[in-house]
């Protein structure tokens, strides 16, 4: 949840789909195994983000992960308690004594919606396609840090045959890791690790996953229709191996960017589920429909020194960060239970040593202080030989909440720092593309956890990470993260990650804003929906309408 990461990664919009913390157990809303009565088994959702694509190798948006989690399936799914369960795999993997070799057995009789068998080769093809440097996948780094030979292949220093992913036969997938990874089984539920159909990838070069007819589906539902920027319609997949457990016949995602319009649709029973913003929270918080969901997601500002040279100076970056009153922001703009950031890693993230990272690390982010911010700005400008701060632009999504966020930050910088900033709201897909291409001065971004560990947030800022969109480079930081990736002692590893975050917050290449809670309206008749730890926003497989 990149988101991406994903995130992971991904837009400030309230509909930016999140990944929630395993440290805070997921809530199941009711729960039912039969349809009950004669109610039509149809779910209608207000969704504020158009999925950029549904290709496991290239997708980084959580909006995409939600759709992919319903229409495709990996070796593992996560249950309502965030525990891994066998999905395309017949059982949980066999793990070697040294913890470095995983063997997955594909379930008997699993097929794609067109009847072709799902095989171990579909997984091998998918993972190696992601790693292939020709794919230019931002998520290749996750394979590179864990899987034997992946980094070499991804950097053109090795071959695909040397990657530690191999289909021993149609039903057996063997994976070789560089070092033991405690959460590797859980990772298999993340859409990055889903299978792909080689014949369709080759049939639709550059367009795989771009439309409903450019994919095959092996999950609970089929994407029947995709009217871009309008709606997505899912139908039950009768060829899904566990179709008997799937009760919904139709799911419709209506793309609605205006929160007031979404609530109007909810009140007139045209949608059954929607996110809401501050004003609606006040009106609905005491009603049974109101459903808050704390996530493992961080929102942050990225400073692009490549396009905005004044951000070469760390004092100026710190000044911008310290000039923003985050408590006022979550109270005035969000009002949904989100909390001000105190570091880069969100509240609720495990520390890898039986503790919570934020409690272990403490507050590492400099606190709000307009006086200190003004002092740092003056010092930074003097060091650069500038008499005044340039008027830079800040991009964000074009949803209601995202626009208000840009406006709030603009007002704070003017009031507390005397600096002008021009807000530039853009459609979600454009914001993602511009972020990836470095076409921004500042950008409001989010990252949701791909797994419950601080590494899913901190490895973003390795100098070699494709998600390091600001070009941050600190050799001490790199070394701590790389050492932590292979450190077997949990206590030592945790301390490395704490030390790394302190360096990140001292250098301030990015300024964390808040740790997100999403607020929903969910019709009480919708049962069996629960929020996910990684990947999409919520699990739809078990939903029924009563």
KOLMARPA-277792 format. One record per residue: residue in three letters; x negated, y, z of N, C-alpha, C in turn. Coordinates in steps of 0.1 Angstrom, whole numbers, plus 2048, in hexadecimal, padded with zeros to 3 digits. Last residue first. Layout:
# KOLMARPA-277792
ALAXYZXYZXYZ ...
//
This chain:
# KOLMARPA-277792
UNK9117B381D91C7AD8259287B7826 UNK8F87AB8089027B580A90E7AF811 UNK8D67A280E8E379E80B8EC7AA80E UNK8B379C8088BE7A580A8CB79F806 UNK89B78E8048A578880D8B1791810 UNK88C79D7F288F78F7EF89B78A7F7 UNK8827B67F888F7B57F38947A77F1 UNK86E7C880E8707BB80887F7BA805 UNK8607E98068697E080E86A7D2807 UNK84B7F47F98517FB8048597F280D UNK82F7DF7EF83B7E77ED8407ED7FA UNK8117DC7FF8177DB7F28237E47F1 UNK8157D282180D7D68168167D5809 UNK82A7CF83381D7D38388157D882C UNK84C7D982E8417D182B8347D7831 UNK86D7D783D8627DE8378557D6837 UNK88A7C58328807C883C8747CF835 UNK8AC7BC8308A17C482A8977C7835 UNK8C27AE83B8B67A68368AB7AE830 UNK8DE7C082E8D87B88388CB7B1832 UNK8F37DB82A8E77D58248DF7CE82F UNK9067E783990A7DA8328FE7D382C UNK8FC7FF8418FC7F484B9007E6844 UNK8E680F82A8F480B82D8F47FF837 UNK8CD8248358D08168308DE812834 UNK8B883E8318C683B8338C882D82D UNK8988428408A183D8368AF83E83B UNK87885084388585084888F84C83D UNK85784684986184884086F847846 UNK83A85585784684D85A85085084F UNK81785885282585984E82F84F854 UNK80186E85F80486085E81385F85D UNK7F388B84F7FC8858587FC876855 UNK7DA8958437E589E8477EE897852 UNK7B689583E7C288E8427CD898847 UNK7A48A28257A98A68327B689F835 UNK78489881879389781779889B825 UNK76B89D81F76E89D81177D89D80E UNK7608A183A76D8A683676E8A7827 UNK74A89B84A7478A083D7548A6837 UNK75789386174E89E86274B8A4855 UNK76687E85876D88A85D764896860 UNK75286C85075C87184676287E84B UNK74686786973E86E85E748874854 UNK75B85A87575686687B74E86E871 UNK75E84386676884D86576485A86B UNK74683686D74883B85F75384585E UNK74A83088773F83988474183E875 UNK75F81D88376182988B756834888 UNK75180A87575C81186F76081D876 UNK73E80188873A80687B74580F874 UNK7507F789B74880389E742809892 UNK75A7E088E7637EB89275B7F8894 UNK7427D188C7497D68807527E1883 UNK73D7CB8A67337D389F73A7D9892 UNK7547BB8AC7517C78B47477D08AC UNK7537A589975E7AF89975B7BC8A0 UNK73879B88773C79E8947467A9895 UNK73379A86B73C79087174079387F UNK7327B185172F7AF8607397A5866 UNK7387B98387327AC83A72E7A8848 UNK7437D283A7497C88317447BA833 UNK7317E184973D7DC8507447D1847 UNK71E7E783671A7DE8417267D8847 UNK72E7F98277297EC8207247E282B UNK73280D83973E8068347397F882E UNK71881683F72181184A72C808844 UNK71081E82670981382C71280D837 UNK72183482072182881771B81C81F UNK71984683472684183472783482C UNK6FF84B82C70184583970F83F83A UNK7038578126FC8498146FE843821 UNK71E865806716866812710858815 UNK7328747F172686B7F171E86E7FD UNK7508797DF7498797EB73E86F7EB UNK76087E7C875287C7C774A87D7D4 UNK77B87E7CA77588B7CC76588A7CB UNK7858657C778886F7BC78287C7BE UNK7818487CD7798547D277A85F7C8 UNK78A8337C179483B7C778E8477CE UNK7748257B977C82B7AE7878347B4 UNK7578277CC7658247CC76C82C7C0 UNK73D82E7D173F8267C574E8237C3 UNK73C83B7E97388437DD73B83B7D0 UNK7598347FC74C8307F77498387EB UNK77383A80376984580175B841800 UNK78282480678682D7FB77A8377F8 UNK77C81781D77381481177781C805 UNK78F821830781826830779823823 UNK7A781382C7A682182B798826829 UNK7A07F882F7A97FC8247AA80B822 UNK7927F784778B7F783A7937FB82F UNK7A47F585C79F80285879880384B UNK7BF7E08547B27E18597AD7EF854 UNK7D67D08467D67D78537C87D7859 UNK7D77D98237D67CF82E7D47D683B UNK7DC7EF8167DD7E380E7DC7D7817 UNK7ED80C8227E48018247E77F581B UNK7EF82980D7F581F8167ED813817 UNK7E884A8097E283C8087E9833812 UNK7EE8687F77F185E8017EB8517FF UNK7E688A7F07E687C7ED7EB8747F9 UNK7E48A97E07EA8A27EC7EC8937E8 UNK7C68B87D57D28AF7D27D78A97DF UNK7B48D37C67B88CB7D27C58C37CE UNK7AD8D37AB7A58DA7B57A78D37C2 UNK7AD8B97917B38C179C7A98C87A4 UNK7A68A17827AB8AD77C7B38B5787 UNK79C88778679589378C79A8A0787 UNK7AA87277D7A187877379A884779 UNK7BB86C7937B186278E7A6868785 UNK7CA8837947C187F79F7B687679A UNK7D888277C7CE88D77E7C588A789 UNK7E786A7807DD86B7757D3876777 UNK7F78727967EE8677977E386778D UNK80588878B7FC88A7967F287F798 UNK81387A7778098847737FF88777F UNK82486B78781A86477E80F86E77A UNK83387F79582B87679C820870793 UNK8328A178683889378882E88978D UNK8268BB79C8268B478F82D8A7791 UNK8208DB7AB8278CE7AB8288C879D UNK8098EE7B580C8E97A88128DB7A9 UNK80290C7C88088FE7C780B8FB7B9 UNK7E591E7CC7F191D7C47F690E7C3 UNK7D99307E87D99237E17E69237D9 UNK7C59487F87D09467EF7CE9387E9 UNK7BD94E81A7B994880D7C6945805 UNK7BE9548357BE95F82B7BA95A81D UNK7C29418487B49428427B394D839 UNK7DB9418517D193E85B7C393F855 UNK7EC94983B7EE94F8487E194D851 UNK7E293A8257E39488247E394E832 UNK7E492082F7D792582A7D7934829 UNK80091F8347F691D83F7E892383B UNK80B92181A80E92B82480492B830 UNK80190A80E7FE917808800922813 UNK80D8F781E7FF8F881E7FB905819 UNK8288FB8178248FD8258158FF826 UNK8288F57FC82B90380082790580E UNK8228DA7FC8198E37F681B8F27FA UNK83A8D280A82C8CF80F8228D9809 UNK84E8D87F884E8DE8058408DD80C UNK8478C57E48478D47E18468DC7EE UNK84B8AD7F183E8B07EC83D8BF7EA UNK8678AE7F685E8AE8018508B27FD UNK8708AE7DA8748B87E486A8B97EF UNK8578A57C28638A27CA8658AE7D4 UNK8408A67B384A8B07B18578AD7B8 UNK81F8A27C482B89D7BD8368A87BC UNK8058BA7BF80C8B07C78188AB7BF UNK7E88CF7BE7F28C77B87F88BD7C2 UNK7DD8EF7C27DE8E27C97EA8DA7C3 UNK7C39057B77D18FF7B67D18F27BE UNK7B29217C67B39147C07C190F7C0 UNK7A393E7C57B193A7C67B292C7BE UNK7839407D778B93F7CA79A93A7CD UNK77C9547F277F9467EE7879477E1 UNK76196D7EF76F9697F277295B7ED UNK74796F7EB74D9797F375B9767F7 UNK72D9567EC73A95B7E77409657F1 UNK7179477F27159547EC7229597E6 UNK71993180171B92F7F271993C7EB UNK71793A81A70D93181670E92F807 UNK72E94A81B72195081C716947817 UNK74293681C741940810733946810 UNK73C92A83573B92382873992C81C UNK74193F847734939846732932839 UNK75C94384275394E84074594983E UNK76692984976892E83B75E939838 UNK76192886475A91F85B75B92484D UNK77193D86E76393E87075B935866 UNK78A934867786940861776942862 UNK78B91D87778C91C869787928862 UNK78B92789177F92088C77F91E87D UNK7A493488F79893C89278C93488D UNK7B691F88B7B59298817A8931883 UNK7B48FE8907AF90A8967AD91588C UNK7BB8DC8947C08E988F7BB8F5897 UNK79E8C78997AC8CC89C7AF8D9895 UNK78D8AF88678D8BC88C79B8C188E UNK79188C88C7948978837948A588B UNK78F87889E78387C89778588888E UNK79B86C8BC79E8768B279187B8AB UNK7948488BE7988558C379A85F8B8 UNK78D82E8B77858398B27888478B9 UNK7A081F8C679181C8C77898288C2 UNK7B882A8BE7B482A8CC7A58288CE UNK7B68268A27B78338A77B48348B6 UNK7B58098A17AA81189D7AB81F8A3 UNK7BD7F38BB7C37FC8B17B88078AE UNK7AF7D18BD7B37DE8C37B97E78B7 UNK7A27BB8B47AD7B98BE7B17C68C4 UNK7917C58A178B7BF8AD7957BF8B8 UNK79C7D288D7947C788978E7C0895 UNK7AD7E689479F7EA8927967DE88E UNK7CC7EC8827C37E488B7B57E8889 UNK7DE80A8827D580187B7CD7F9885 UNK7ED81C8917F280E88F7E9805888 UNK7E583A8807EA83388D7F0826889 UNK7CE8398647DB83C86B7DD834878 UNK7AF84885F7B683B8617C383D869 UNK7A68628627AA85E8557B3851856 UNK7B487587D7A886F8777AD86A869 UNK7CB87E8857C188088E7B487A88A UNK7E988C8767DD8838767D3887880 UNK80988E8857FD8958807F188B880 UNK82387787B81B87D88580F88387F UNK84687287283887286F83087A879 UNK86087787985886E88184A86D87E UNK86A88A86886F87C86686887286F UNK8638A486286D8A186C87389386C UNK8568B384C85A8A584B8658A2855 UNK8548D08518568CB84485C8BC844 UNK8538D486E85B8DD86585E8D7858 UNK8448BF8798508C387F8598CB875 UNK82E8BC8698378B086B8448B4871 UNK8248D786B8288D185F8318C5860 UNK81E8DA8868288E388082D8DD873 UNK8098C88878158C688F8208CE88A UNK7F68D48767FD8C88728098C487A UNK7ED8F186A7F38EC8777FC8E0873 UNK7D08F785A7DD8F28587E28EC865 UNK7B58FE85C7BF90985B7CD90485A UNK7A68E885B7A88ED8687B28F8868 UNK7A38E583F7AA8DA8477AE8E0854 UNK7958FB8377A28F98317AA8EF83A UNK77D8F7846785903849794901843 UNK7738E083A7788DF8487818EB84B UNK76C8EB8227768E082277C8DF830 UNK7598FD82A7659028247708F7824 UNK7458EC83474C8F683D7598FB837 UNK73D8DF81E7448D782874B8E1831 UNK73E8E97FD73A8ED80A7438E7815 UNK74A8E37E673D8DD7E87388DF7F7 UNK75F8F37E27618E77EB7548DF7EC UNK7589047CF7579097DD7598FD7E7 UNK75E8F77B67518F77BC74F8FC7CA UNK7748E47AB7758EF7B37688F17BC UNK76D8CD79D7758D77967768E479E UNK75D8C07B07598C07A27608CB79A UNK7698C17C875E8CA7C67598CB7B8 UNK7888BE7D17808BA7C67758C47C3 UNK7968B07ED78F8BC7E87868B87DD UNK7B68A37F67A98A17F07A38AE7EA UNK7C989F8137C58A88087B78A4803 UNK7DF88381C7D288B81D7D0894811 UNK7F086B82F7F18768257E587F827 UNK7F08498357EA8558387EC85F82C UNK80282E8438008368377FA84483C UNK81281984E80481984F7FF821843 UNK83182785C82982085281A820856 UNK85182486B84382986C83A820863 UNK87082B861866820860858826860 UNK89283086B88483586A87A829868 UNK8B18318608A782686289882C860 UNK8D38378638C583D8648BB832868 UNK8EB82B8658E582B8598D682F859 UNK8F683187E8F082487C8E982386F UNK8EB8538898F584A8828EE83C87F UNK8DA8668928E285F89C8EC855896 UNK8CE87187B8C686A8848CE86288F UNK8DB8818688DE8738688D786B873 UNK8D389C8698E18998688E488A86A UNK8B789A86B8BE8A18768CD89D875 UNK8B188F8528AF88785F8B788D86A UNK8B78A38408C08978418BE88F84E UNK8A18B48458AF8B88478B98AD849 UNK88B8A283E88D8A884B89B8AC84E UNK89688882888C89282D892898839 UNK89A86582089F87282389487B829 UNK89E84A80989685181289C85F815 UNK8B98338068B283E8028A984480D UNK8D181C7FD8C581E8048BE82A7FE UNK8E781A7ED8E88147FA8DC816803 UNK8FA8317D88EE82A7DC8EF8257EA UNK9148397D890E8357CB90082F7CC UNK9228427EE9208347EC91C8307DE UNK92185C7F392C8587EA92B8497E6 UNK90A85D80391786080992385C800 UNK8F78587EF8F984E7FA907850800 UNK8F886E7DF8FB8617D98FE8577E4 UNK8F08817F28FE8827EC9028747E6 UNK8D68797F58DF8778008EE8787FB UNK8CC8807DC8CC8727E08D586F7EC UNK8CF89B7DC8D78937D28D78847D6 UNK8BD8A17F08CB8A57F28D489C7E8 UNK8A58997E48AA8927EF8B88957F2 UNK89D8947C28A389E7CC8A98967D7 UNK89787E7B288C8867B98918907C3 UNK8A085F7AB8A686C7B089C8737B8 UNK8A584479989A84D79C8A185B79F UNK8B48277A68B783479F8AC83E7A3 UNK8B18067A38A98117A88AD81E7A0 UNK8C67EC7AA8C47F77A18BD8027A8 UNK8C97CA7A98C47D57B08C17E07A6 UNK8DF7AD7AA8DA7B97A38D47C37AC UNK8E37987BA8E47967AC8DE7A17A4 UNK8D678C7D98D97977D08D97937C2 UNK8CC7737E38DA7767E28DE7817D9 UNK8B475B7E38B77687DE8C676A7DC UNK8B17417E98B074A7F48B37587F0 UNK8B17347D18BC7317DA8BC73B7E6 UNK89973A7C58A47427C18B073F7CA UNK87E7337C78867347D389373C7D1 UNK8737357AE8727287B587B7287C1 UNK88674479487E7467A087E7397A9 UNK89974378188E73978088473B78B UNK8AB7577868B07497888A473F787 UNK8A777579389F76C78B8A375D78E UNK8BE78F7938B978379A8B277A78F UNK8B37AE7858BC7A37868B679778D UNK8AF7D17878A97C478A8B57BA78B UNK8A97EF7778B47E577A8AD7D877B UNK8A081077C89B8037798A67F977F UNK8A483276E8A88277778A081A773 UNK89584A7658A384A7688A783E772 UNK87B84875D87F85576488E855767 UNK88583074587A83874B87F845750 UNK89881774B89A82374589082D74B UNK8957F674988D80174F88F80E746 UNK8A37D77528A47E474A89C7EE751 UNK89C7C07608A47BF7548A47CB74B UNK8847B17718877BF76D88F7BF75F UNK89079878688B79B77888E7AA776 UNK88778B7A688F79279D888795790 UNK87477B7B48837797B788C7807AD UNK85B77579B8607787A886F7777A9 UNK85077378285076778A855769798 UNK853780762856782770856774777 UNK84079274984878674D84978775C UNK8427B073683E7A974184679C742 UNK84F7C27258407C072383A7B9730 UNK8687CA7298667BE7208577BB71E UNK8677E073A86D7D473F86A7C8736 UNK8467EF7368547EE7348597E1738 UNK82C7EC73E8317FA73C8407FA739 UNK8207D37408267D974C82C7E774A UNK8097DB72780E7D07308137D673C UNK7FE7ED71680C7EF71A8117E4723 UNK7E47E570F7E67F37147F47F6718 UNK7F27CD6F97E67D46FE7E87E2703 UNK8067B76FA8097C56FC7FC7CC702 UNK7FA79E6F68047A26ED8077B16EE UNK7E979C70B7E379D6FE7ED7A26F3 UNK7FB79A71F7F17A47207EB7A7712 UNK80878371780F79071780679C718 UNK7F576F71B7FB77170E80277E70C UNK7EF7717367E577572C7EB77771F UNK80177C7508027747447F9779739 UNK7F577C7717F97837657F977975A UNK7FC77C7957F77767897FB77F77D UNK7F07947AF7FB78C7A87F578679B UNK7E07A47BD7DC7967BC7E678D7B5 UNK7EB7BD7BF7DF7BC7B87DB7AD7B5 UNK8017BA7D18037B87C37F67B77BA UNK7FA7A57ED7F97B27E77FA7B17D8 UNK7F878C7F78067917F580579F7EE UNK7DE7887FC7E37817F17F27867EE UNK7D77928157D579A8097DC7957FD UNK7DB77D8267E57888267E379081A UNK7C27708217CF76981E7DA77481D UNK7AF78382B7B078081D7BD779819 UNK7A978C8447B678F83F7B878B831 UNK78E78584A7997808527A778284D UNK77777983578078583678D78083D UNK75576F83376276D83876A77A839 UNK745779814744778823753775827 UNK74A7767FA73C7797FE73A77680D UNK75F75A7F075D7677F574E7697F9 UNK76F7497D676374A7DE7607587E2 UNK78C7377CF7867447D177B7447DA UNK79E7227B97937237C378D7317C3 UNK7BD7147B37B57207B27AB7217BD UNK7CF6FC7A37C56FE7AD7BC70A7AA UNK7DF6F578D7E56F679B7DB6FA7A6 UNK7D06F17767DC6FA7767E16FD784 UNK7AF6F27857B96EC77C7C56F577C UNK79F70678F7996F978E7A26F0785 UNK79B7267887A671C7877A070E785 UNK78773B79C788731791794728793 UNK7737547A67817517A4782747799 UNK7597617A975D7567B176C7547B1 UNK74A76778975376C79475876079B UNK73C75D77473575E78173D76378C UNK74C76175E74A753763743753771 UNK74977C75975677775F754769765 UNK72878776273278275873E77D760 UNK7157A576A71879676B724793761 UNK7147BF7687077B876B7097A976D UNK72A7CF7657237CA7597167C475C UNK7387D377C72E7DD7797257D976D UNK7487BD77E74E7CA77D7447D5779 UNK7357A978373D7A97767437B7774 UNK72C7B179C7237B079172A7B0784 UNK7437AF7AC73C7BC7AA7337BC79E UNK7487937AA75279D7A574B7AB7A2 UNK7387807B67367837A873F78E7A2 UNK74F7787CF7427757C97427797BA UNK7637917DD7627857D57557847CE UNK7627AA7EC76579D7F27617917EA UNK75E7C17DD7587C07EA7597B37F1 UNK76C7BC7C575D7BE7C57577BC7D3 UNK7867BD7CA7807B07C67717B17C8 UNK7887D87D078C7CE7DA7877C07D7 UNK7807E57B97777E57C477B7DB7CF UNK7957E57A778B7DA7A57827DA7B2 UNK7A77F97A77A87EF7B279D7E47B1 UNK7A48077907A080D79C79F8047A8 UNK7997F87737A27F777E79C7FE78A UNK78F7F575978E80276079780376C UNK78E7E074779B7E474D79B7F1754 UNK7737DC74377B7E27387897E673D UNK7697CF7597677DE75876F7E474C UNK77E7B87697777BC75D7757CB75B UNK78F7B677F7807B87827797BD775 UNK7A77B17737A67BD77B7977C077D UNK7A17997667A47A475E7A37B1766 UNK79D78977C79178C77479479876A UNK7B87877857AD78D78D7A1791785 UNK7C577C76E7C97887747BE78F77C UNK7B876376B7B876D7607BB77A766 UNK7BE7567837B075977F7AF763775 UNK7DA7557817D475D78C7C5760788 UNK7DE74576C7E475276B7DE75B776 UNK7D272D7757CB73576A7D1743769 UNK7E47227857D972878B7D1731781 UNK80472B7767F97227797EE72A780 UNK82672877081C73077681072777A UNK83471C75182F71A75E825725763 UNK84F72D74084172974083C72774E UNK86873974386672A744858725744 UNK86B75374486D74D73786A73E737 UNK86475975E87275A75B87575474D UNK84C74076884F74E76485E74E760 UNK84E72778284D72B77484F73B773 UNK84470B79584771979584571E786 UNK8406EF79984C6F479284E703791 UNK82E6F07B88346E87AD83F6EF7A6 UNK81770A7BF8237037C28286FC7B6 UNK7F47087BE80070E7B980C7057BB UNK7DE70B7D97E57017D07F27077CC UNK7BF71A7DF7CD71C7DE7D37117D5 UNK7A471D7F37A97147E97B97157EA UNK7887307FB79672F7FC79B7267F0 UNK76A73480C77072E80077F72B803 UNK76173F82375D74681776373F80A UNK76173383C76A73D83A76874482D UNK75371C84274B72984375473583F UNK76670983D76170B84B75A71884C UNK77F71582677370D82976E711837 UNK7A171282579671B82778A71382C UNK7BE70F8127B47088197A771081A UNK7DA7268157CD72180F7C5718818 UNK7FC71B81A7F172481D7E471E818 UNK80C70C7FD80970D80B7FF71880D UNK8117107E38197067E98187077F8 UNK8127327D680A7277DC81471D7E3 UNK8267437D282273B7C68197307CB UNK8287417F28317467E882E73E7DB UNK82473D81582273780882C73D7FE UNK82075A82982774E82682474A818 UNK81176F84281176983581875C834 UNK82478685581C77A85581C774847 UNK83479B85B82779E85481E792854 UNK84D79486384379786D835799868 UNK85A78F84C85E79B85385579E85E UNK83E78283784C78283D84F78E845 UNK82E78681882E78982683C78882B UNK82476C80182D77780482B779813 UNK80A7617EB80F7627F881976D7F8 UNK8037617D08027547D78097557E5 UNK81D7787C480F7727C580F7657CC UNK8367827AD83277C7BA8247767B9 UNK84E79A7A18427927A083E78C7AD UNK8637AA7A98647A379C85879979A UNK85E7B57C286B7AF7C086B7A67B3 UNK8457C07BF8477B67CA8547AF7C9 UNK8497D27AB8417C67A88437BB7B3 UNK8577E67B885D7DF7AD8567D27AA UNK8437EE7CA8507EA7CF8577E17C4 UNK82D7F57BA82C7E97C38397E47C8 UNK83580D7AF8348017A68347F57AF UNK83481D7C584081C7BE8408107B5 UNK81981C7CB8228147D38308137CD UNK80181A7B080C8217B78158187BF UNK7EF80E7A17EA8127AE7F58197B6 UNK7EA7F67877F37FE78F7EC80179D UNK7D97E577A7D67F37787DF7FB782 UNK7DF7CA77E7D17CE77D7CF7DD77D UNK7FB7C777F7F37C578B7E57CA78A UNK8117DE7718057D676D7FC7D477A UNK8257F076E8277E477781C7D9773 UNK82481477282280776A8247FC774 UNK82E82978182682C77582482076C UNK84F82C78B84382378C83B82677F UNK85B84A79685B84278B84E83978C UNK8698507B685D8507AE85E8467A2 UNK88084F7C687C85C7C186F85C7B8 UNK89D83E7C688E83C7C68898487BF UNK8B882F7D58B383C7D08A483C7D1 UNK8C78107CC8BC8177D48B98257CD UNK8DF7F77D18DB8047CA8D280C7D2 UNK8E67D67CD8DF7E07D58DB7EB7CD UNK8FF7BD7CD8F87C87C68F27D27CF UNK9127A77CF9047A77D48FC7B07CB UNK9337B07D99297AF7CE91B7B07D4 UNK94379D7F393C7AA7EF9327A77E3 UNK9517897FD95178A7EF94B7977EA UNK94077981894C77F81294A77F803 UNK91E77481692877881F93477F818 UNK90576B80D90B77780791677C810 UNK8EE75F8268F875D81B8FF76B818 UNK8DB7668388D775D82E8E275A824 UNK8D17858468DB77C8438D7772838 UNK8CA7A18588C47948548D078B851 UNK8C27BD8678CC7B38678C77A6864 UNK8A67C685B8B37CD85C8BE7C385C UNK8897C186C8927BB8628A07C2865 UNK86B7D386E8797D28728817CB868 UNK84A7C98758547CD86B8617CA871 UNK8367D489183D7C988A8487CF881 UNK81A7E488D8287E78918317DE88A UNK8047D98818037DB88F8117DF895 UNK8097DB86780C7CE86D80B7CF87C UNK8197F785980F7F18628137E4867 UNK8237F98378247FC84581A7F384D UNK82080C81A81C7FF82081C80282F UNK83881D80682E81C81082B80D813 UNK83D8327EB8408267F28358227FA UNK84B8517EC83F8497E983F83D7F2 UNK86185F7F28638527EC85784B7E9 UNK8568767FB85C86E80585F8607FF UNK83787D7EB84687D7EB84B8737F5 UNK81C87D7E88218837F48308807F6 UNK80E8607D881586D7D881A8717E6 UNK7F784B7E380084F7D980885A7DD UNK7E382F7E87E58367E47ED83B7E3 UNK7F38157F77F08167F87F481F7F8 UNK7DC81F7E07E68237E37DD8287DD UNK7DA8177DC7E181A7DD7E58227E2 UNK7D080B7EB7D280D7EB7D68117E9 UNK7E58277D97E48247D77E48257D8 UNK7EC8197EA7EE81E7E87EE81D7ED UNK7E880A7E27E78137E07EC8187DC UNK7F97FA8008008008007F7807800 
//
